[in-house]
Amino acid sequence: MSGARHRRKGDRIERQLVQLHLDMGIHCERVPLSGASRYRGSGHDIDVYPFGRDEAPIVGEVKCRKNGAGFAVLDKWLGEFDALFLRRDHAEPTVTLPWRTWAALLARVRR
């Protein structure tokens, strides 16, 4: 896949995630140049505003793989659970949520 095709795919996935948030009534924006410009001092892909546009956003990085390479182990560990908590020694934990859990949390925040 050429660089342009990779970029178009990434743009498409980011726009889809923004639209999913907007459909739930949560303001969300793609970052200009999708992180390539270090917009606002960060290289992230999307801003999610679950607490309103006047509050600081949750900044998100978006990754997509055709065959899920690199995601298979995470998917196996997550299974049908609501969250997967990962922690390397001497590091802050990371939380991985399936969309259904994320959407449910955002729905509660918006009430």
DAMOBEL-V864999 format. One record per residue. N is the residue number from 1. RES is the residue in three letters. PHI is phi in radians with two decimals (NA if undefined). OMEGA is omega in whole degrees, -180 to 180 (NA if undefined). D_FIRST is the distance of its C-alpha to the first C-alpha in Angstrom with 2 decimals. Layout:
n;res;phi;omega;d_first
N;RES;PHI;OMEGA;D_FIRST
N;RES;PHI;OMEGA;D_FIRST
This chain:
n;res;phi;omega;d_first
1;MET;NA;-179;0.00
2;SER;-1.29;179;3.79
3;GLY;-1.03;-180;6.69
4;ALA;-1.14;179;8.17
5;ARG;-1.17;176;6.06
6;HIS;-1.04;-179;6.48
7;ARG;-1.09;179;9.93
8;ARG;-1.09;179;10.74
9;LYS;-1.11;179;10.16
10;GLY;-1.05;178;12.27
11;ASP;-1.06;-179;14.72
12;ARG;-1.09;-180;15.16
13;ILE;-1.16;178;15.97
14;GLU;-1.09;178;18.27
15;ARG;-1.09;179;20.00
16;GLN;-1.09;179;20.54
17;LEU;-1.13;176;22.16
18;VAL;-1.07;-179;24.26
19;GLN;-1.12;177;25.43
20;LEU;-1.03;177;26.37
21;HIS;-1.17;-180;28.54
22;LEU;-1.06;178;30.04
23;ASP;-1.08;178;30.91
24;MET;-1.56;-178;32.92
25;GLY;1.50;179;34.68
26;ILE;-1.83;179;33.04
27;HIS;-1.15;-179;31.99
28;CYS;-2.62;-179;28.43
29;GLU;-2.41;168;26.37
30;ARG;-1.33;177;22.92
31;VAL;-1.37;178;23.39
32;PRO;-0.92;-179;22.92
33;LEU;1.07;173;19.65
34;SER;0.84;175;18.68
35;GLY;1.56;-177;20.20
36;ALA;-1.20;-175;19.00
37;SER;-1.65;-174;22.53
38;ARG;0.99;-180;24.52
39;TYR;-0.96;-179;26.27
40;ARG;0.94;177;29.73
41;GLY;1.34;-178;29.21
42;SER;-2.40;180;26.44
43;GLY;-1.84;-177;22.65
44;HIS;-1.42;-173;22.49
45;ASP;-1.85;-178;20.66
46;ILE;-2.37;172;23.48
47;ASP;-1.97;178;27.29
48;VAL;-1.98;-176;29.27
49;TYR;-1.98;-178;32.98
50;PRO;-1.21;-177;34.80
51;PHE;-1.80;-180;38.13
52;GLY;1.87;-176;37.97
53;ARG;-1.23;-180;36.65
54;ASP;-1.50;180;39.49
55;GLU;-1.74;179;38.49
56;ALA;-1.09;-179;35.81
57;PRO;-1.39;165;32.46
58;ILE;-1.50;-179;30.63
59;VAL;-1.61;-174;27.50
60;GLY;-2.22;173;24.38
61;GLU;-1.80;-177;21.05
62;VAL;-2.01;176;18.32
63;LYS;-2.25;179;15.80
64;CYS;-2.48;178;13.72
65;ARG;-2.34;-179;12.09
66;LYS;-0.98;-177;11.20
67;ASN;-1.79;179;13.81
68;GLY;1.30;180;15.85
69;ALA;-0.92;-178;15.57
70;GLY;1.60;-180;18.12
71;PHE;-1.73;-172;19.77
72;ALA;-0.99;-179;21.56
73;VAL;-1.15;178;24.54
74;LEU;-1.07;179;24.96
75;ASP;-1.07;179;24.98
76;LYS;-1.12;-180;27.49
77;TRP;-1.15;-179;29.69
78;LEU;-1.18;180;29.64
79;GLY;0.92;180;30.46
80;GLU;-1.78;-180;32.56
81;PHE;-1.30;-178;33.98
82;ASP;-1.48;-178;33.94
83;ALA;-2.76;175;32.59
84;LEU;-2.14;179;31.32
85;PHE;-1.82;-178;32.86
86;LEU;-2.11;178;31.36
87;ARG;-2.62;171;33.19
88;ARG;-1.44;176;32.88
89;ASP;-0.98;176;36.22
90;HIS;1.10;180;37.48
91;ALA;-2.33;178;34.73
92;GLU;-1.25;178;34.70
93;PRO;-1.14;174;33.67
94;THR;-2.05;180;30.46
95;VAL;-2.06;176;30.58
96;THR;-1.98;-178;27.92
97;LEU;-2.12;169;28.88
98;PRO;-1.24;-177;27.69
99;TRP;-0.94;-177;27.40
100;ARG;-1.03;179;30.83
101;THR;-1.25;178;32.53
102;TRP;-1.03;-179;30.96
103;ALA;-1.09;179;31.97
104;ALA;-1.14;178;35.45
105;LEU;-1.11;180;35.94
106;LEU;-1.12;177;34.97
107;ALA;-1.07;179;37.32
108;ARG;-1.20;180;40.11
109;VAL;-1.11;-176;39.47
110;ARG;-1.31;-180;39.73
111;ARG;-1.24;NA;43.13
